[in-house]
C-alpha cells in the first residue's frame, strides 16, 4: 500500500502544479510540430537479480545475478493532439546481447549465513546470452511554457517490459562432503538455466526541454509501479521450473539528452537513460519441466529486480 501512496503524492503534485504552469500557456512558442519521429542506436547494460529466501525473513537460499551488454535500438514518435496535448510512444529493443550469470547458494549443513563471502555453492556462466529485451511505452501529456526557451511536459502512461536470458556452460564450486570441496565445469554450450521477466508498469512523469540557438537540452523524470510482474526460471539440469508472481514493484526512470539542429527540421540526438524496477518479494510455484507435475507453492519466498542503463545516438525529425 505504501507504493500506491507514493504514486498518489506524485499525481497530486503534478495536478497541483498545472494551474501555475498554465499561466504561461498563452506564450507557447509553437515549437511542437504536428508530429516527430526519432531513431537511435546505442549501448545497454542490463542487470537483474533473482533471489530465493528461507522463510519470510531476509535469509537467502539462492541469489542469481543476470547481466548483459547489448546493442539497443530505439524508435519513438510524438503526435500533437492540439491545445498543448501530446501523445508519445517508444519501442526499445535489444537482441542476442552478450550475457553473464553467477549463481550463489547457501545450503545446509555448511551454510554459515548469507553474506556474499559465506556462500556454499557458486556457479559462473560467462558464456551466457540475452535472448530478448523489449520495452514498449505509451504516454499522454500536456505542454506548458515556463518562458520563451523552456517547456515542461507533464504526462502519464503505460509501459511493457520483457527480458529473457539463458546461461550456458561455465564452472562451479560446490559443497558436497565438506565446505567448497567440489570443483568442476559444465559442458560448453549446454544450457543450464534460463530466466524471463515480464512487467506492466504505470507511471507519471515530467520532461523539461530548453532550446538555445541550435541546441536543445532535455531532462526526463518518472516514477511508477510495476503491477503484478512475473518471472519464470527453468533449471534444466534439475528439471525444475519456478513460476514467480509479485504484487507490485516501484519504478523510477531518469533521462538526459542533448540535440543539435542540422537542417530540414532534423536534429542530431545524443542521450543517456536509466530505469530501475526495485526489488520486491513474491510467491513461487515449482513444477517439473518435462511433465508439468506440480511440486509445491511457497509464499513470499522469492525476490526480483531489474535495472537498465543506456546511451544512444541518432536522428530526430520533425514534420
Secondary structure, DSSP 8 states (H G I E B T S, - for coil): -HHHHHHHHHHHHHHHHHHHHHTTGGG------SEEEEEEEEEEEEEEEEEEESTTSS-EEEEEEEEEEEEEEEEEEEEEEETTEEEEEEEEEEEEEEEEEEEEE--TTT---SSTT--SEEEEEEEEEEEEEEEEEEEEEEEEESSSSEEEEEEEEEEEEEEEEEEES-EEEE-SSSTT-EEEE--TT-EEEEEEEEEEEEEEEEEEEEEETTEEEEEEEEEEEEEEEEEEEEETTTTEEEEEEESEEEEEEEEEEEEEE-STTEEEEEEEEEEEEEEEEEEEEEEETTT--EEEEEEEEEEEEEEEEEEEEEEEEE-
